Amino acid sequence: MPRRCRRSMLAVIAASSAFVVMLVAPVADACTRALYFGKQAQTVTGRTMDWSEDMHSNMWIFPRGMDRESGMERGGLKWTSKYGSVVTSVYEGASADGMNEKGLVANLLYLAESEYTVPGDKRPALVISSWAQYVLDSFATVEEAVADARKEAYRMVTDTLPNGKKGTVHLAISDRSGDSAIFEYLDGKLVIHHGKQYQVMTNSPSYDQQLSLNAYWKQIGGTVMLPGTNRAADRFARASFYINACKQSANPREAVASVFSVMNNCSVPLGITTPNQPNISSTLWRTVADQKNRVYYYQSTISPSLLWVDLADINFEYGSGTRKLLMDGNPNLGGNQTANFKEAEPFKFLAP
């Protein structure tokens, strides 16, 4: 091996070792989110949901005009939904992912470093299980959501998962224009990264450190080498390179396929969970949201088929009712499922 190549290889190994040191934290989730800019305003957002156990996910249609409570019995934030949405739930107690009728997309991903409410904070509480839903219910654009968040009129609190663990997440949102924002709570303070340049999000460490780590791989260049492990920083580097290296198309079929291919590249094979290792769990499902045409795609790892929902064909009017697509225990669903939702009572958000 030429000396120059050996030096490059040693630099990569050293950097990867630094990643391991920075990322050591016992968490159970390893999601990836990436935002794609096609031609003629073809904007698409994809994500993976990686977790160490079955989350019993289903899909829901929520109409306009729903009176909402954030999951707190007392002192919780209350609002009324301005926009209808389609969401994927986890544990029948949280909106983890979804798109509203205006093409705004929200993706919740795990972040072990999250710290929310500080002692003595008396503002109305928003539980993280309802965070994505609050955004989808309330805003048409990223700019609107960021402006609301900067007011800091509410405090964020964690929830308790059915497995007894506390949830710690950060939120990524994007809209039809390609605008993007990342929201994190670190040491009880809200940190926002707002702009189209924030295309990718994974997990630990905090987003500013993820950007710094990714800068290293940009210097090397994806055509030379990309990190191949399941760790968050490595998935971040691969997603950042491939989401822009793949075909940037105006054709929605090609655009959606491109994003699914990137999500597959960042997925963790089924059956892989690594106790006490950071951010390594199997990919349970993937979603891809075509925001220009308002079509929401879902792919379960254990399903042979892709399913989708066309938001243009959904009645979101006030009084149209909450509807549910039962996906849990029904892995053979495929194709256009827009007409197959059934009336159902909305789930209650997980509480602290």
C-alpha positions, 0 to 999 in steps of 0.5 A, a space after each residue: 500500500 502506498 505511504 500516502 494511502 497508509 496515512 489516509 487509512 490511519 487517519 480514518 481509523 483514528 477518527 473512527 476511534 474518536 467517534 466511539 469514545 464520543 458516542 458511548 452511551 446506553 441507548 436503544 435507538 438508531 434512526 436516520 433522517 435525510 432530506 432530498 432536493 429534486 428538480 422542479 421543487 420535488 422535495 422528499 424526506 425519508 427516515 428509518 425507525 430503529 428500535 430494540 423491540 416491537 413498537 406496535 406501530 399503526 398509521 392514523 388520520 387526524 382531522 382539523 379541529 381536534 382539541 388536543 392535550 399534551 399528555 399531562 393530567 394537569 398543567 399541560 399545553 392545550 391546542 386545537 388542530 389547524 391542519 389534518 395529518 397522517 402519522 405513524 404511531 409508536 406504542 399507541 401513545 406517541 406520534 413518531 413520524 408524519 406529514 400534514 396536509 400542507 406537506 410539513 413533515 415531522 420526524 422524532 429521533 432518539 437523542 440520549 443527551 436530551 435534557 428538558 425541563 429545569 426545576 421550577 419551570 411553571 410554563 405549560 408542559 408539552 410531553 415529547 410524545 405529542 411534540 411532533 403532533 403539535 407541530 403537524 397540527 399547528 403549522 404549515 411551514 418550518 418558518 412558522 414552527 421555528 418562530 413559535 418555538 423561539 417564543 418558548 411559551 411552553 416547557 418540554 417534558 419527557 414521557 415514560 415508555 411501556 418498557 419503563 424507560 424515559 424517552 429522550 428525543 430530538 425533532 426534525 421538520 421539513 416543508 414543501 419548499 425544502 426548508 428544514 429545522 432540527 430542535 434539541 433540548 440540551 441542559 434544559 435549553 432549546 437549541 435550533 438549527 434552521 436552514 436547508 443545509 440541515 438535511 440529515 439527522 441521526 442520534 448521538 452526539 448533539 447535532 453541533 458535534 454531528 456536524 463537526 464529525 461529518 465535516 471530517 468525512 467531507 474532506 475525505 470525499 465519499 467517492 474515496 471512502 465512507 464509514 460503514 458501521 451502524 453507529 450514528 456518526 457513520 450513518 450521518 456521513 453516509 446519508 449526507 453523501 448519498 442523499 445528494 449523490 443519488 439522482 436528483 429527479 423531478 419524477 416523483 417515482 424516481 425521487 421516492 425510489 432514490 430516498 428509499 435507497 438511501 434509507 436502505 443504505 443507512 438501515 440496520 439489519 433485522 435482528 441486530 441489537 448491541 447491548 450497551 453500545 450506542 445507537 445500534 438497533 434493528 430497523 423496524 420500518 422506513 417512511 418516505 414523504 413526497 412533500 410536493 405531491 403529498 404522498 406518504 410511504 411506509 415500508 416495514 422490514 418484515 413486509 414484502 410490500 410497500 404501502 402508501 397514503 395519498 393525502 390529496 384523497 383524504 377528507 380532513 374536514 372538522 368532524 370527519 373523524 379519526 381513522 386508523 390503519 391497522 398495521 400491527 400484526 398485519 404485515 401483508 398490507 401493500 399498495 395504496 391504503 388511503 381508502 382502508 382506514 377505519 374509524 377509531 378513537 384517538 390514542 392518548 399520548 404517553 405521559 411522564 
